[in-house]
Amino acid sequence: MQRGEPVEDLVSIEVNPREENKTVRIGSNLKEDTKLELVNLLRTYADIFAWTAVYMPRIDPEVITHRLNVDPSKKPVKRKKRTFAPGRQEKIEEEVDKLLTANFIEKIYYPDWIANVFMCTLPEDPPQLVISKVPDPWTLYVDGSLAIGSSGAGIILISLEGFVVEYAFRFGFQALNNEAEYEALLAGIRLAHALKEVYEGICGQLLGGRTLAQKILRQGYYWPIMQKDAIEFTRRCGKCQRFSPVTHTLVAPLTSIVSPIPFAIWGMDLLGPFPVASGQRRFVIVAIDYFTKWIEAKSLATITSAKCEDFFWKNVVCRFGVPKALVVDNGKQFDNKNFQTF
């Protein structure tokens, strides 16, 4: 997975003209009326943006929650406290004071375990602003980690109907633990959007399970049980169950074949090949009376037209008389001049 890049040049917009540091960036290729409408919207709701930690004292757990995957059966590891350079130490204390002021963290004493502060350099460019509407929220679990020489992430996506998608991938770039978790969150959002858009978005349509899986694959996503998940997803879709065409519906009404008396109408067909029995017999020829459901059957080594004639003569005509009609399929043993003459 490669890091996402803007598809066009971006321009900075001052959300609050009186405070130059409060800016967001939008696409430079927007139409003037769209750009003006977007800027007015951003400035109207400028008070809802969290420019620093002080502006956002807490996040509703229903929006996002960060959990540590800790095995309670394992013993905590107490690391040796690290010493940082004076410049880094000042920066750490400054950031910790911000978190304490915003009530993001609180002081504790004599902990059972210690995790050292980990510093990472953030990009100079400010984060991009994304405004979206989510009519049907899905539950997203993400986790990212850094390993020797690479980094990756895992995603579990659960829809309201209980449809679960498990997705894991490796990054094509170096990322620290925190960066990997943010990239995993973005990838999870993209995956949820792709699934929804492919299936019922502006360019989508209500598809069958296999077709949906192939279309998702063409969008660059794959997981081992993708086709199984796609079939399960379509089965849980209420719109599909109500409005999708029934593929097994007959093109014409069934017409019953009525036999007025016993042994007047017979049906005959061939079955096999089966595992080889004695005498190299691998096939079975079967005839059934439509009135009594009486069955005549015989095993055969070959299924020629002559064999079918012999069976019908000895097992049907000689025992029950000449029938009024015989129903067969278009097999070459029946659909030929000799058998029709017989």
Secondary structure, DSSP 8 states (H G I E B T S, - for coil): ------SS-EEEEESSTT-TT-EEEEETTS-HHHHHHHHHHHHHTGGG--SSGGG-S---TTT--------TTS-----------HHHHHHHHHHHHHHHHTTS----SS-S-----------SS---------SS--EEEEEEEEETTEEEEEEEEE-TT--EEEEEEE-SS---HHHHHHHHHHHHHHHHHHHHHHHHSTT-----HHHHHHHHHHTT---TTHHHHHHHHHHT-HHHHHHS--TT--SS-------SSTTSEEEEEEE---S--GGG--EEEEEEETTT--EEEEEES---HHHHHHHHIIIIIHHH---SEEE--S-TTTSSHHHHH-
